[in-house]
C-alpha cells in the first residue's frame, strides 16, 4: 500500500516537472521570437537593481495597502515553500515529517509556516475583495473583462485552498500525534508547533484515527498536487511574474527614462546621406543585394526585442501603469497595461501556431491593428508615468514608440497635424512654419 | 523701452576667436513662441546679472528632433541630430544650458551615441549652480510668502531625475512651496509631450492639461511655476479655461527669479 502511494507520488512529481520544463522551453522559444538586444552591460548595477526592486519589493510598497499585503503573500509564499522540500522527501520515501529531527528549530519552522499561512490567507481574501467588491479604478478597465479577471480570481482561489489544505493537514496531523496513532506519533513526543491549526482541532473532535488519517492524507495529497498544478498553471497565467519579475528587472533599462534608443539602421543611412564622399549611384554591396531591407519600427511581435517580450510575459496586469497614464485618466483608449497584454496575447498566438505546425506561418494577423489600435498609440505623451509606476521594471512606452516608428517610417501614417509639424522641422528646423533666419528675432522684439 | 538685450552669437564669438563659458540653447519654443520668448529673455537677464559669458547659435540652431523622434520619425530626428552635432562640434562646444527639458533630454542623452558629447544642464540646474557659486543673488523679493506650486516637466523629472533644482530656487525666493497631490516622480504630464503639442488629442472625456490644472487648483496656488515652455503653454491654457487667469499666474522659474529681482 505504502509503496503504491510512493510510486504515485513519484509519477505526479515527474509529470509536474516534465510539463513545467516543457512550458519553460516554450516560453524561452517564444521570447526568442523577438530581436536580440544586448543588456549584458553593467551587471553589478543590474544585480543591485534586481535585489532592490524584485527581491526587496521596493516599488511595491509605494502604494502601501496593496504593497504591504503583497509583501506578506510574497514572503509567505517563499518561506512556506521550504515545507514543500519535506513533503517531497516524505512522499518519495514514505517517511513522515522527515526533518523533525531538527527538534526545536523544526518546531519553529512549522510554527512560522502556520502563522505565515494565516497571514497569506487574510491577505489573499483582502485582495479578492479589492478586486471584486471595492471600486478600484485599475481593476475596472475594459481589458480586464473575461479571462484576465477570471485568471486573477483563480490565482486567489488557488492560494486560499492551498493555505487551507496546509492548515487542515497540520491540524489532523497534530490530532493524530495527540492520539498516539502509528506512523504519526514520534518518540520525541509532539513534533512541529501548531499555533494556528490547533484552533481547528474542535472541528475534528470525536473523529476516529482512521477518519483523521483519511483527512490528513487527502489534505497532504491535494496540497502537493495543488502546488504541482499551480506550477504548471503559471505558463497560462499572469502569475508568471513570480518567476519572471527577477530576470525582467535585471534586464530593464538602466539609462535615464527620458533617453530613447537611437535606431542603428537609421544612423547608417543618415551617415551615408551626410557623407560627401558617398557615391549616390553605387550599387549595393554584393552580399547585401538579396538581403531584405531592415524594417523600421514594429508592426508585430517579431519586430520587438526580447526584453520587450519578456516584459509582456512578466506583466501581472496590476494596472498601476494605466492608473497613472495621463491619456487613460482623461478617457482616451490608451492603456499601457493593455499594450503589454496585447503583446503577450499575440506572442502566445504565434507560439500556438508554432506548436501546431512546427514553424510560424503567416496567419494574416499582426500586433498592430488586430490587437493594438493606432488611436491608442497616438494618445501617448511619452511621459514615462507608466514606466515609473511599474513595480517590476516593465517599459510599455518602448513598445508604443517602436510601433509609432513603424507607422511613421514604413507607412507615413502619422496624424495629419503631426505630419505637418514634421515637414516644418524638415524645411525650416522648427515644428512651426517659421523661417530659420528669424530664430534670433526675439532679441530685438518687445 | 528698456535697453536692448545683448545676446552674442557663436559666429560673433568665433570671429573674435573667443569661447563662451556656456552655450545657451534657446530651442524652437524659446525662439518663436510668444509666451516662451519671455522666458528666454528672463533667463538672458539672469545670465547677464550673474555675469555669465554666454552665446547662442542664433540662426544656426535647429530643432533637436525631439518631437520627431517621439512621434516615431527616427529618420528626421537623426538628420536633425547630425546637423546640430556638426554645428556644435564645429564650435567646440563643451557646455550647454537650455530652458527646455525636451532639448535638454535629447542633447544630453541621445546625442552622445551620435557623436555629440557635451555637458548639458537645464536652466534651473544652471541657476542653482550660479546661486551656489555666489554669482547670482536670489532673495525673497515680491514672491515672499506667496503660495506657489511647481509642476514637474516629465523630461526633467521622471525623464532625468531632477526634482530638486527648481524647488531649491523657489525656496530661495522664500515662497510658500506647496506640492500637488501628484508631484515629483508621480507628477502628471501636462499633455504636450510625445508630439501631442502639435496635434489634436485623441477622443476622450477631458484634455490632459485640464486634468493637471485641476490638480494644481486643488492646492489653491497664487502662481503655478513651470520649467518647460510647453508645460507653460498647457497650464496657461488650463488656467484660462477655468477662468482663473486673473488670479493665478503661470510662470517659469527663471521668470519668477528675474521678476523678483526686478530685472
Interface residues (C-beta under 8 A of the other chain):
Chain A: X255 X256 X257 X258 X259 X260 X262 X263 X266 X267 X269 X270 X271 X273 X274 X296 X297 X324 X326 X327 X329 X330 X331 X332 X333 X334 X375 X378 X379 X380 X381 X382 X383 X384 X385 X387 X388 X389 X401 X403 X404 X405 X406 X407 X408 X409 X414 X415 X416 X417 X418 X420 X421 X422 X425 X426 X429 X430 X431 X432 X434 X436 X437 X438 X439 X440 X441 X442 X443 X444 X445 X446
Chain B: X1 X4 X5 X7 X9 X26 X28 X30 X31 X32 X33 X37 X40 X41 X56 X58 X59 X61 X62 X63 X65 X67 X68 X69 X70 X71 X72 X73 X74 X75 X76 X78 X79 X80 X82 X86 X105 X109 X110 X113 X114 X154 X155 X158 X159 X160 X161 X185 X186 X188 X189 X191 X192 X193 X194 X195 X196 X197 X198 X199 X200 X201 X202 X203 X204 X205 X206 X207 X208 X210 X211 X212
